[in-house]
Amino acid sequence: MAGVLLYCRAGFENDLANEIQHKAAEYECYGFVKTKANCGFVRFDCYQAEDAQKLVEKLPLDELVFARQFFTFNEYFAQLDLQDRIGPLLQACDELPLCGELRVEYADTTDGRELSKFCKKITVPLRQALRKQHKLTKDIHSGKPVLHVFFVSGQEAFIGISFPANNSPLPLGILRLKFPSQAPSRSTLKLEEAIHLFLTRQEQQQRFLAGMHAVDLGACPGGWTYQLVQRGLFVQAIDNGMMAESLMETGQVKHFQEDGFKYRPKKKNVHWLVCDMIERPDKVARLMAQWINDGDCKEAIFNLKLPMKRRFETYLQAREIIQQVLGSQSYQLKAKHLYHDREEITLHLRLL
């Protein structure tokens, strides 16, 4: 049976399962999910074999909140021969198109990471065998499908393809960042990852200009403010707590010890609003939409702290609130469970 394999953070399998069933139905693709707690992936088996490729081609990966990567598979091996793993994998490629890249991957879990050395070891001989069989181009070809081999264990693997126009170019779908030593908190990585994920390099150059104004709600001690300051922005930091002295010394930060839900800027010159406040997700979603609707900012990046259960449903509720506030206005909303997020998701909202 053909299906779609999707990667996620361990512990969020049920949320991704609910999401892929919901999104697949929008494309009139139906099937059922198979997963288990903390495995780091979800398997969606399609009732109609052709629907698996349809989903991976037509359903934008960036519309999936909890998925880091996905590919369509036709073959699942439960008991690979330890003496010859490559043979069955090659045979499974007979029906696949010529691919431009090979990725041998594993789940982002403790058990999965133990497979990393094995995956690196098998990649070279598998790549050579695929090229000899004319199933893989000599050099990486970005215009052709990507061949995925996903190992669950040393004997258990999925094999299939994704399409370069609709997949993550990152290993395991993860953007790994180095923590800047001068940042006052590790939360800075969440905003940095969000900026790289939601905006292209060109968009960042156009919409993070030195001299722009920004507001950071719930700023203390300044992890998110740090990212804005590094990009040359002037920041109004709103929090009853104290900001890092190193940020205040830049001359780019004004600190207001006020309630983030009540504060509004005096001038309509704020481009960016960022927010990482610990509050109910419905309240934060409504606040962000109201700032955009009232013209108090042009774009917002914010976190929604999710409950332990019904995370996907909570996101849908927040999305509905934003729609209610903005009404018929044309806007763009993106959301993702980032690698540096924990029990939250990060969203980007702007008027078009």
Secondary structure in CASP SS format (residue, H / E / C, confidence):
PFRMAT SS
TARGET T0000
AUTHOR 0000-0000-0000
METHOD secondary structure of the structure
MODEL  1
M C 1.00
A C 1.00
G E 1.00
V E 1.00
L E 1.00
L E 1.00
Y E 1.00
C C 1.00
R C 1.00
A C 1.00
G C 1.00
F C 1.00
E H 1.00
N H 1.00
D H 1.00
L H 1.00
A H 1.00
N H 1.00
E H 1.00
I H 1.00
Q H 1.00
H H 1.00
K H 1.00
A H 1.00
A H 1.00
E H 1.00
Y C 1.00
E C 1.00
C C 1.00
Y C 1.00
G E 1.00
F E 1.00
V E 1.00
K E 1.00
T C 1.00
K C 1.00
A C 1.00
N C 1.00
C C 1.00
G C 1.00
F E 1.00
V E 1.00
R E 1.00
F E 1.00
D E 1.00
C E 1.00
Y C 1.00
Q C 1.00
A H 1.00
E H 1.00
D H 1.00
A H 1.00
Q H 1.00
K H 1.00
L H 1.00
V H 1.00
E H 1.00
K H 1.00
L C 1.00
P C 1.00
L H 1.00
D H 1.00
E H 1.00
L C 1.00
V C 1.00
F C 1.00
A C 1.00
R C 1.00
Q E 1.00
F E 1.00
F E 1.00
T E 1.00
F E 1.00
N E 1.00
E E 1.00
Y E 1.00
F E 1.00
A C 1.00
Q C 1.00
L C 1.00
D E 1.00
L C 1.00
Q C 1.00
D E 1.00
R C 1.00
I H 1.00
G H 1.00
P H 1.00
L H 1.00
L H 1.00
Q H 1.00
A H 1.00
C H 1.00
D H 1.00
E H 1.00
L C 1.00
P C 1.00
L C 1.00
C E 1.00
G C 1.00
E E 1.00
L E 1.00
R E 1.00
V E 1.00
E E 1.00
Y E 1.00
A C 1.00
D C 1.00
T C 1.00
T H 1.00
D H 1.00
G H 1.00
R H 1.00
E C 1.00
L C 1.00
S H 1.00
K H 1.00
F H 1.00
C H 1.00
K H 1.00
K H 1.00
I H 1.00
T H 1.00
V H 1.00
P H 1.00
L H 1.00
R H 1.00
Q H 1.00
A H 1.00
L H 1.00
R H 1.00
K H 1.00
Q C 1.00
H C 1.00
K C 1.00
L E 1.00
T C 1.00
K C 1.00
D C 1.00
I C 1.00
H C 1.00
S C 1.00
G C 1.00
K C 1.00
P C 1.00
V E 1.00
L E 1.00
H E 1.00
V E 1.00
F E 1.00
F E 1.00
V C 1.00
S C 1.00
G C 1.00
Q C 1.00
E C 1.00
A E 1.00
F E 1.00
I E 1.00
G E 1.00
I E 1.00
S E 1.00
F C 1.00
P H 1.00
A H 1.00
N H 1.00
N C 1.00
S C 1.00
P C 1.00
L C 1.00
P H 1.00
L H 1.00
G H 1.00
I C 1.00
L C 1.00
R C 1.00
L C 1.00
K C 1.00
F C 1.00
P C 1.00
S C 1.00
Q C 1.00
A C 1.00
P C 1.00
S C 1.00
R C 1.00
S C 1.00
T H 1.00
L H 1.00
K H 1.00
L H 1.00
E H 1.00
E H 1.00
A H 1.00
I H 1.00
H H 1.00
L H 1.00
F H 1.00
L C 1.00
T C 1.00
R H 1.00
Q H 1.00
E H 1.00
Q H 1.00
Q H 1.00
Q H 1.00
R H 1.00
F C 1.00
L C 1.00
A C 1.00
G C 1.00
M C 1.00
H E 1.00
A E 1.00
V E 1.00
D E 1.00
L E 1.00
G C 1.00
A C 1.00
C C 1.00
P C 1.00
G C 1.00
G H 1.00
W H 1.00
T H 1.00
Y H 1.00
Q H 1.00
L H 1.00
V H 1.00
Q H 1.00
R C 1.00
G C 1.00
L C 1.00
F E 1.00
V E 1.00
Q E 1.00
A E 1.00
I E 1.00
D C 1.00
N C 1.00
G C 1.00
M C 1.00
M C 1.00
A C 1.00
E H 1.00
S H 1.00
L H 1.00
M H 1.00
E C 1.00
T C 1.00
G C 1.00
Q C 1.00
V E 1.00
K E 1.00
H E 1.00
F E 1.00
Q C 1.00
E C 1.00
D C 1.00
G C 1.00
F C 1.00
K C 1.00
Y C 1.00
R C 1.00
P C 1.00
K C 1.00
K C 1.00
K C 1.00
N C 1.00
V E 1.00
H E 1.00
W E 1.00
L E 1.00
V E 1.00
C E 1.00
D C 1.00
M C 1.00
I C 1.00
E C 1.00
R C 1.00
P H 1.00
D H 1.00
K H 1.00
V H 1.00
A H 1.00
R H 1.00
L H 1.00
M H 1.00
A H 1.00
Q H 1.00
W H 1.00
I H 1.00
N H 1.00
D C 1.00
G C 1.00
D C 1.00
C C 1.00
K C 1.00
E E 1.00
A E 1.00
I E 1.00
F E 1.00
N E 1.00
L E 1.00
K E 1.00
L C 1.00
P C 1.00
M C 1.00
K C 1.00
R C 1.00
R H 1.00
F H 1.00
E H 1.00
T H 1.00
Y H 1.00
L H 1.00
Q H 1.00
A H 1.00
R H 1.00
E H 1.00
I H 1.00
I H 1.00
Q H 1.00
Q H 1.00
V H 1.00
L H 1.00
G C 1.00
S C 1.00
Q C 1.00
S C 1.00
Y E 1.00
Q E 1.00
L E 1.00
K E 1.00
A E 1.00
K E 1.00
H C 1.00
L C 1.00
Y C 1.00
H C 1.00
D C 1.00
R C 1.00
E C 1.00
E E 1.00
I E 1.00
T E 1.00
L E 1.00
H E 1.00
L E 1.00
R E 1.00
L E 1.00
L C 1.00
END
